Amino acid sequence: MVDVLTGERLYQRAVETAVRRGWFTAPRIIGAGRAVSTRGGHGQGSACAYATGEQEFYQAALAELAAGADHVKIFINGGLAGRDEHYEQPEMTDGEIRGAVRAAAEHDTYVVAHSGEPTAIRQALAQGVRCFEHAYRLDDETAALLARPGIFVTPTLCVTRSESWMRERGFEEHSIRNALAAADEHLNSIQRAIRAGVTLVNGTDYPPGDPVGGIPAAVHELLLMAGAGLSPLLSLQSVSVNAAALLGIGDRVGQIRPGYEADLVAVAADPLDDLAALRAISLVVQGGRVVREDAR
């Protein structure tokens, strides 16, 4: 199979190369490349790779990994963006999910699934998917399954709680309506996940540094997770040890300890006492180098 890099992936690869060579400083990029979507599914029109059937999904996922992707993303449910779609809609067969998982396993990596409801999540768990985004609707049974070791959920609560950001970015009205309509169920689901002890990872679906309500989207998401009932410690772990473990770099990133890469931020107060301290980050260090220092 011949793979042609899209403009987005060419840019990503160029940035990764430039950072490795020390030409400029940028966040670490652990990227999925193009998501692999069913034709006409949630990813249609979003620069995805498209496939039908187990073998096509296997080949498409292999192509993304060969082109430099670090993991594979798939869409097992519909979403909130389309006028007529809904996150309850299943979009992949067992075989299609299995094909993507097989390709990832051959590259010693994992599959992350855009997900909406329990049936498709349980289906994907049975086929070996171990990371789920959104989880707009969960029941207690599925939350308990997601609480098993080695499984991760990225709630992206900000997706259904950032109306001002969506309007500023020109989102279509039906997308905004869909997001707001899903907000209560989404929150209830993540509260179930927290009670079940699911390992959560901070993720935004937005550029993580984009301001939402005057703070970076990643901080906005962290505060939303805490507001859903996640403890300050677990909220902080969602952006550190948990994320690093999922990405397969937990042996060198995600903690402040000897031998690790000295990635850290500083704030004026103890965030374990008040996570709102993260609204004003005064120091950013990456790999032991000061990237930004606002403190006087």
N, C-alpha and C positions, 0 to 999 in steps of 0.2 A: 504494500500500500504506500503510495506517495503522499506525504503530508505537506501542505502549504501553510506556512505560518501566517496568521492574520496580523494586521497592523498592531493590534493590542498586544499580542504575544511577542512580536518583534521588539516593541518598546519595552516590555517587561524584561526580555532577555538582555537587551542593551543596558538597561539600568542595573540589572544584576551583575553584568560584566564590569560596568564602570565602578560599582561599589567594591567589588572584589579587588580591582586594581588600584583602589584608593583615590580615584579621580574626584569623587565627592562623597559626602555622607548622606545616607538615606536609611530608612527603616529596613530591617531584614525582610526579604520577600520570599515567602514559601507559598508558591502559587499552584492553582489547579489547572491553568490553561483554560481551554474552552470546556464548558459543561457539555455533557452528552445527553441529548434530549430525544424523545420520540418526535417524529414528524407531526407538526400541528399541536404539540404539547406546550407546556408552560414556557419552555425556552425558545419557542418559535420566534424568529426575528431578533434574537438577542446575541448574534454572533456565536451560536452554539455549533457543535458537531451534531449531526442527526443520524439516527440509526433505527432499525426495526429488527427485532429478533435477537436471540442470544449471541450468535456469531458476529453480527454487525456491531452490537454493543461491545463485544470483546475486542474486535478490531479497532473500533473508534477509540476506545479507552487506551489501547496499546499505542495508537498513533499519538494521542495527547501526551502520554508518558514518554514516548520516544522523542517528542519535540521539546521536552524539558519540564513538563508538569511534575509537581511533587506529589500530587494525589489526584483523585478523580472525583468529579462532582456529577451527580445525576438528579433528575427531577422525578420523584415517585408520585407526586400529587400535583394538581393544579395550584394556582396561587391567587394573589390579590390584584395583579396588575391588569388583567384583561377584563373587558366589559362583561363578557358572558362566562368567564371561568370562575371556579370556586375551589377552595383548598380541600374540599371533600372529594374531589374527582380523582380517582386512581389513574395513573398514566403508564405504568410499566408492568410487564409480566414477570413471573418468577425467573424465567430464563434470561430475560433482558438484564435484570438486576444481577443475576449470577454471572453473566458474561462480563459485566463491568468489575465485579468483585474478583473474578479470576484474573483479569488483566492486572489489577492493582496488586494482588497477592504475588504475582510473578515478578513485580518490581519492589516487593517488600514494603508496600505502602497500603493505603486504605481508601475507602469510598465514603464520601460525605453526601447525604441525601437531603435536598429540599423536601420538606415533609409537611403534611397538613393534618392528618387524622390517624386514628389508631390502627385501622385495618392495614393500610399500606405500610405503616411503621413496623408492625409485627411481621408483615410479609418480608420487608427488607432485612429485619433482624435475622429472620430464619435463613436468609441467603448470605449473611455475613457482613452486612453493612454495620459499621460501628460508630458513625457520627451522624447526627440529625440536626438540621437547621429548622428553626421556627417552632415546629410542633404546636401549631395553632390550636389543635384540640387533642387532649389526652384524657384517657380514663385511668382509673387507679391500677387496673391490671397491666396496662401498657407502661405506665410510669414505673411499676415494679420491675418489669423486664428491662427497662432502660437503666435501672439502678445497678445492674450487674457490672462487675469490674471490667474495665476496658471499653466501656460504652460512654459516649459523650453527647451532650445536647447543647446547641448554641441557640438560646431563646430568641434573640433579636427582638426583644420587646419594643425597641424603638420603632420598628417597622409599623406598628399599630398605634404609636403614641408620639408622632412627630408631624402633626398636621401643618404647622407653620413651615417646617423645613420642606415638606412636599410642595406646598404652594409657592415658596420662594424658588424652587427648582422647576416649576412649570409642569408638575404632574397633572395628568388628566383627571377631571373631576370624578369619573367613575372609579379610578384607582384610589383616590382619597376616600371616597365613600366606602369602598370595600375594606380598606384598612381600618377605618373607624368602626365599621360594623363588626369587625372581628376582634376588637380590642378587649372586650370583657371576657370572652371565651379564651382568648390567648392568655390573659393574665391568670385566669382560673387554672389553665393547664400548667403553666409554669409553677404556680403555687403547689399543684399536685406533685410535680417533679421535685420540687424542693423538699416537700414532706417525705417523699419516697427516698430521698438521698441520692438523686441522680447527680452525676458529675457534670457541672455546667462550665461552659466556656463563653467568655465575652466575645460577642460579634455583633456587627451593626447592619450589614447589607448596604450601608452608606460609606462614603469615604470617612474613615475613623477619626480624622482630624477636623472634619467639617463642623462648624458651630451649629449646635441645636439648642436653642434657648440660651445662647451665650457661652456654652461649654462644648468641648469636643464631643463628637458623637460617641466615642468609646467611653467617656466619663458619664455621659447621659445614660448610656446603656447600663453601666455599672450601678448607678444610682437607682435606675428602674428595677434592676435585679434585687438590690437591697430592699427597695420598697415592696417587692413581692414577698419578702420574708427571708431572703438569703442573709446570713450573718455577715458582718463586716469582714471577718477573716475569710470566709468562703467567697465573698464578692471579690476580694483582692486576689485570691487564688485563681479565680476565673480568668484573670488577665495575666497570670504568671505561671505557676507550676502546672495548672490544668492545661492551659493552652500549649505550653512547651511539650507536655507529655503527649498530647494528641498529635502534634506536628513531628514527633520523633526526635526532638532536640532537647529533651529534658535532662540529658546528661551534661549540658553545657550552658543552658539558658533557662531562665525562669526562677532562679533563686540567687540570693546574694550570699556566696560562700566561696572559699578558696577553690581555684581551678575553674570557676565559671567566668563568663565573658563580661562581667561588670556592666550589665544593662540595668539601669535603675533611674528612678525619678525621686525628687524630694519635694516635700510640701511643708508648710509652716507649722502644722499640727499633726498629732497622731491620728491617722485615718482609721485606726481600730476604735478610737473613741468617737470619731465623727467623719464619715466618708466624704462629707461636703468639703473637707480640706483639699480634696483632689480637684476642686474647681479652679484652684490657683496653683499650678505646678511651677515651681521656681527653678528647678534644676533638672536637666536631662543629660544622662551619661549613656553612651553606647560603646561597648567594647573598651571601657576604661577611658574614653575620650569625652570631654565635655562638649555636648552639642549645643546646649542653651543654658544660660545662667542669668536669671533675673534677680536673684537675691542680692541684697546689698549688706 
